[in-house]
Amino acid sequence: MGRVTEAADSVGRALNTALRRVPIEKVPLFRQSFIALLIALAAVLSSTSPWLVVTDAITMWLGVAVALAALVFAALMARHAELRRWEMLVPAADFVAVGLLRYGTGDQRSVFLPIVLLAVIWVASWPGRRNVVLPLIGTCVTLLMPYLFSPDGRGPSELIRLAFALVVYATVAASVNELARQAKARLERARAQQHAVERELNRAAVVQQSLLPPDASTLPDAFSVFGACVPAREVGGDFFDWYPTSTGIAVTVGDVMGKGVGAGMIAAAVRSVIRSSVDDGDPAEAFHRASVGLTTSAYDTETQFTTSFHARIDTGGGVLWADAGHGLAFIRRAAGGVERLDSTDLPIGVGTGWHGHRSQLDEGDVFVCVSDGVLDLFPVELEALHDLERLLAATPEPARIVDVVEGLARERDRSDDVTVVATTLVPASVPVRT
């Protein structure tokens, strides 16, 4: 029995592998095509081969006709979904067809009885324990059909042989049914996990969008500010922010290591603490407050850290900035040159101190800060930073810079969020696009 069960398992797995590649509405047609082909081939071989016998040609070809009729009905089911409720008629016809073929090709000497195994697997693969009983009834029809044509001359040994065959097929049906039950249970668990992940990603997307400023209408008219954040397929921890200060504006870009709701929560905490330092003129102090806040909270800052760039720009073009391991802020000079605002300070959650730096925006200069997801938009990883600087050098308008980066992000597959902020002293207030 163990070998029979293993054989049934192998057959069931092979059929499942093949059926996964077939559209669901064509599965009955796919199954019946094999059964009808085997029954027809058995009849042809019996008629032409000297090693096979035909004891009743009419009954044999009648079995072929029943199998072909079932094939036609399976084809109709593939075209008309309402007929799928009658799918049981197809394997039921196969039990009859194999019984007729068996009687017509030597009865108990026939070599074609194993074809009925395909019909047994067909029904037993449906979920539900009752689908173990139905194949047994069909197998009984197949095995006992010769008694309808020739009730005499069959001894007890024949009944014992048929009973043993029935036990074997029952074992096959039970094994296949159990495999189908387990497969359905695994599928349901996988779907439940997928739905849970989708709900988490949806919540994380809401958190991430809440970290973006609504527009630039609250900023002084002396500044033109543009920004965009294009999430990847998985939600990450990118954020950007801007808000007015007593001397001009503050701009922040951050990227939390990791993805999902956890990264979004840390990003929300860092953004809130940095924004709360609006009255403190030193951007490095904002990072210090954020670091203290995370260290004294439940966040695991040993495994999750945040890179961030925070700048305060006054109406005269003075830029006071601090960089917490971000390293992707630039000033695109009006003459076309690109100056990178670089620092050796470590990310929030890793470093313990940060330093303020000063730069100057002159007329026509553009301040730009991006997240590291922008570097993934360029084909050669080692040349990505230079490609980004060349893009900035060729694009003098802040709105155009954001448009180009956002366009690249939306047309390419990405594994990380893409964030870009660009501002200049040219007086034009335009709503932010996120």
ABEGO torsion letter per residue (X at the ends): XAAAAAAAAAAAAAAAAAAAABBAAAAAAAAAAAAAAAAAAAAAAAAABAABBBABAAAAAAAAAAAAAAAAAAAAAAABAAAAAAAAAAAAAAAAAAAAAAAAAGEAABAAAAAAAAAAAAAAABBEAAAAAAAAAAAAAAAAAAAAABABGBBAAAAAAAAAAAAAAAAAAAAAAAAAAAAAAAAAAAAAAAAAAAAAAAAAAAAAAAABBABAAABBAABBBBBBBBBBABBBABBBBBBBBAAEBBBBBBBBBEBEAAAAAAAAAAAAAAAAAAABABAAAAAAAAAAAAAABABBAAABBBBBBBBBBBAAGBBBBBBBGAGABBBBBAAGBBBBBBBABBBBGABABBBBBBBBBBBGBBBBBBBAAAAAABABAAAAAAAAAAAAAABABAAAAAAAAAAAAAABBBABBBBBBBBBABBBBBBBBX
